[in-house]
Every structure is written in C-alpha cells, then in structure tokens.
Amino acid sequence: MLDAEEVERFVADGFVRLDDAIPRSLAEECRALLWRDLERFGCARAEPATWTWPVVRLPDRIDEPFRRAANTPALHAAFDALVGAGRWQPRGSLGFPVIRFPSEQDPGDTGWHVDASFAGRDSDPNDYLTWRVNVFSRGRALLLLVLLSDVGPDDAPTRILTGSHVDVARLLAPAGEDGLTALELARRIEAGATTQREQALAVGAAGTVYLCHPLLVHAAQRHRGREPRFLAQPPLLPASPLALERTDARYAPVERAIREALGLSARTSG
C-alpha cells in the first residue's frame, strides 16, 4: 500500500513507483502470451535476428492473466489512495501492449506528450493527435505504466518529466472544458520550460507499476539494450468526473495536485 509520504510525492512529482504491484510470475505469463502475438510480425523469442521492428503495438487482450494483472490487491489499494474509493472503474485488461526491440532505427514516436483522453467535436476517430485533454482530465483518472519485463536504463524506459503535471494544468486551465488537442498541447509543451524539468526513467523489475497523474508529460525512447521491453500503459477510468470544486472539500490526491497547480487553497483529501 502507498504510505502518506508516497501519496504526497505523487501530488508533487506527478507519479509514484509501486514495486511488486503484479506478481512476477503473472507478468511472465502475460509476456509469454504476447510473444505468441509477436509471431504475426515474424518476431521469434529465441531468434534476435527476427527482431527487425523498433516498436510493435499489439491489440488489447482480455485473457484471464491480463485481467488478474490489472486487478491485484496492491493496485486496487493504490487506486483508492490516489483517486478515492468508489471513484474509479475496475479494468478488464491491461490495455494495448507496447514492445520495443533493440534497434538503431528511430522509432518515430519519442516526442514529449500527455495522453489524450476524449474526442472533441472536430476530432478524427482515426487520428489520436486530434483527441483532447482538459484541465479536469476528462475520461482519465490515472496513467499506468505497467512493466511486464525487467527494464533497465538502456531498455527504452519511459522518460518522465518530474512535476510536469503542474505546468500542464496551467497550460490547460484557460482552455476550459474543451481543452486542447494532443498535438497542440505537445507543441506548447515543447515551446515552454517544461522540457527542462528533471527527467526520471520508468525502470524496475517485471511487475513494477508507475502510477502517473493523467496530466504528466512523458516520452518514449530508442531501445539501446539487449532484450525486448514489454510495457502496458492503460488508463484508469474515473467512475465519475474528477472535480476541482467539491462542496465537502474531500479532494482525492489526483484532484488536489491540479488544484495546487492552479493556486486553489483547499488541501483536504478524500
């Protein structure tokens, strides 16, 4: 379970690392199933010469191992601590797995960004960059980075800009409910001082999960190691919209982080 110090670190930094969130044996079971999917791309587990893709994104799987991995007691307790009991929806899967292979090729997807979470009136359902993010983080309570393999500094760990959720909340506030498209927000992030923030790397053993604020800036990178990196990055969906104004002032840490970024005074958490 997350202690009070870890919760406050999440509010300040925008993420917290939870070791052993998923049993290692369960992460290995999920990874074995994903290797079967990779055979469609010609990637054989025992033949590194077949790992010719810098990155492969696989379809979501609802097999029992993936459902169990998304719903461990450790994760549920962390969701309660950060989002609030009863304020999030249980997941039925781990979302779309992303596998990065050792490669000299540019994977073409390493820009700083915030994951978009809802379609606007003019969004193209086939163009994710036209989807939107707003200051209320409509449609997303957390971003999860689920390590399904051991990930070291050379194994394409996700890069995280510590505390960047504060900057993003301030960028989004003037845009109100409509928010900004993922592309416009990425451009504003690149044009500002956010990219100068301290970087952290999402490293750890298989079964580690990084619980990230939905407005946290992060990015992929090229794989410089030797073994493929297996990651799932599902959203945690809210059971009801996040709220920046509550009559009972019982703000969850995910809400409090946004309020503090905007200079709102109440610090009470639910």
ABEGO torsion letter per residue (X at the ends): XBBAAAAAAAAAAGBBBBBGABBAAAAAAAAAAAAAAAAAAGBBAABAAABABABBBBBBBABAAAAAAAABAAAAAAAAAAAEBGABBBBABAEBBBBBBBBABBAGAABBBBBBABBBAABBAABAAABBBBAAGBGBABBBBBBABBBBAAAGBBBBBBGAAAAAAAAAAAAEAAEBBAAAAAAAAAABAAAABBBBBBBEBBGBBBBBBAABBBBBBBBABABBBBBBBBBBBBABBBBABBAAGBBBAAAAAAAAAAGBABABBX
